[in-house]
Structures are given as structure tokens and as C-alpha cells.
Amino acid sequence: MLDLADLWFLAAATSDPWDSSIFSGLDSDHRFGVMLAAMVFLSGIIISLAYFISSWASGVHRRRVEADLKRDMLDRGMSADEIVKVIESSAPPEGAASRWVDSWCKGKK
């Protein structure tokens, strides 16, 4: 004989778990499309955040290395003019936007 726990299991197995959610009006094909679009959107957000965080960390590292270089040159007894020549003769920025900003800023001097 079936007891109450078995009947609850049968009722839960036959009902659609998506009926009580925001997807209640969608069939399975539409739900798949909505879920796929949501995953693509969230992946884009995660990738964008990773890019911005890595760019920030790279900038912090670059500024720290440049400050250490300046401190080392001062300890060696170099003048401020010599330090400026060394810093300005460093390799140009790698990105196209960075090169454009760098060239634009050099024109303002």
C-alpha cells in the first residue's frame, strides 16, 4: 500500500519544476534559449571584470617598478634631468589606445 511519502514523490515527479518560476510561460525550447543567453551575458560580465582587474594590477605593478627604478637612480646619485631622460626613453606603450594617449600627452608639453 502507498503511504503519504510515496504519493508526494509521485506528485513531485509528474509536475514541472519550472512552473513555479519566472519561466512558467515558456516551453523547454524557449527556456533553453533564455538560459543560454543568460549564461553568455554572465560570462561576458565575468570576462570583462577579469580584464579590468588584470589591467589594474598591471598598472599598479608598472608604477611600482618605475618608482623603484627612480629611487635606485637617486641612490646612485643621478640628477633629475638624467632620470627624466631615462624614464622618457622607456619602451612605448603596447596597446593602440595607450600609444594614442601617450602621443597626445607628449604634444601637450
N, C-alpha and C positions, 0 to 999 in steps of 0.2 A: 504494500500500500504506500502511496506517496504522502510524505508529510509536507509541512509548510515550507521547509527549506528547499525541497526539490521543486515545488511549484514556483518559488521565487526565482530559482535558477532558470527554469524553462521560460518564464516571463521575460527575464533579462536577456536571454539568448535570442528570443524572437523579436525584441524591439531594437530599433535603430538607435545607437548611442548618439548619433549626430542630431536627432530630432529635438533635443533639448538645448541645442547650442545656436549660435548665430548662423549656422549652416543649415537650419531646418528646412528652408525652402529650396535647397539645391539637391540635384541628383548627384550620383557618385562622380560622373564625368566633370561636372562643374566644380564640385568640391576639390577634385584633383587639380584643376586649373588654378583655383583660388589659393590652394596650399602651395603649389609650385611658384606662383607669383609672390606669395609672402616669403618663401624661402629665398628667392632671388633678391628681393628687396632687403631682407635682413642680412644676406651675405654681402650685398653692396655696402651696407652701413658698417659692417664689421671690417671689411677690407679698407674702406675709407678711414675709419678710426685707426687701423693699424698703420696706414700710410702717414697720417698726421702725427701719430705718436713717434714713429721712427724718424720722421723729418725733424721733429722737435728734439729728440735725443741726439741726432746727428749734429744739429746746430749747437746744442749745448757742448758736445764733445769738441767741436771745431773751435768754439770760443775759448774753452778751457785750454786747449793745446796752444792757441795763439797767445793767450795770457801767460802761459808758462814759457813760451818762446821769448816774449818781451821781457819777462822777469830775468830769464837766463842771459839775455843780451845786456840788460842793465848791470847784472852782476859781473859780466865780463868787461864792463867799462865802456860800452859803445855809447855814442851820443844819440840824442833823439832823432837827429837828421838821418843817421845811419840806420836806425831802427825803422824809420818810415820808409826808407829805400828798400830795405829787406822785406817788409810786410807788403808793400805795394807791388813788389816784383814776384809775389807768390803766384801759383798757378791760377788761371781764371776759373770761375765757377763752371760746373759741369752742365747744368740744365739750361735750356734756351731762355726760360724766364729769368733765371739768375743772371745770365750773361747780359740780357737786355737791361735789367735793373742796375747791374754793375756799370754798364756803359752809360746809362742815363745819369747815374750818380757822379761819375767821373766828369761829366760835362758841366755839372753844377759848381765845380770848384773854382 
